[in-house]
Amino acid sequence: MGKKRKQQQHENNSMAASLPKHETVTLADQLGGDVLAKLKAAKQDLTVKEQAAEEERQAKLAFERKQREKNKSFEELLNEYGNKGTKY
């Protein structure tokens, strides 16, 4: 019984190999050129917005870091730098 199944599978595989292969249809092919162009433009806009938001976040962090450094108390400065500073 096992031999018959192997033979049937082999015959099915050979039949599938003899059939002509169909071209695969992609989503880009199914969508119209206009819709695809709109999607690409939307993607580009989104990446530009994300980059701008990241730059703004980095600038905000730098500003906050400067403000914290500026507003440190003498004790915090002494703990941070200790005897590293110059005498004068």
N, C-alpha and C positions, 0 to 999 in steps of 0.2 A: 504494500500500500504506500510506503514511503517513496518507492521508486516512481510510482505513477505521479505522485504530487510533484516530484522533482522534474519529471518530464513535462508536466503541464506548465509548471512555472517557466521552464526553459523555452517552451513553445510560445508562451505569452510574451516573454521578454524579446524573443526574436521577432515576433509580430510587431511589437511596439517599436523596435529598431528599424523595421522596414517602412513604417509610416513616415511621411514627410513631416518635418518639424515645423511648427507654426511660429511665426515671429511673436515675441512677447510684446504685449502692449503695456507701456508704462503710463503712469498717472499724467506725466507731462504730455504724452501723446493724446490722452483722452481729453485733457483740458484744452480749451482754445488758447491761442497765442496771446490774446488780450488778457485773459484771466491769469495766465502764467506770468505775464509782464507785471500785472498788478501785484501778484504775490511776491515777486522778486523786489519790487519797489517798496512794499510794506516791510519786507525783511531788512532791506537796506536802512529804511527809516528807523526801525527798531534797534538795529545795531548802533546807529549814530546816537540815538537817545540813551542807550545803555552806556556808551562811551562818555557822553556828556555827564551823566549821573555819576559815573565812577570818578571822573575828574573833579566834579564838585565835592564828592565825598572826601577825596584825598586832600583838597584845599581846606575843607572844613576841619579835618583832623590836624593838619599842619597849623592852622590858626588856633585851635584849642590847645595844642601842645605849646605854642608860643605864649599863650595867655597863662597857662599853668606855670610855665617857667618864670614869667614876669611876676606872678602873684605869690611866689613861694615865700614863706617866712624865713627869717634868719636861721632858725633851728633846722628847717628842711634843707636849706642850702649847706649848712655846716655838716649835716648827716650825709648829704650826697657827695660833697667834694672833700670834706675833712681837711687834712693837711696837704692836699694836693696843690693848693693855690700858692702863689708867690708871697713873699713876706711883705712886699709893698704894692 
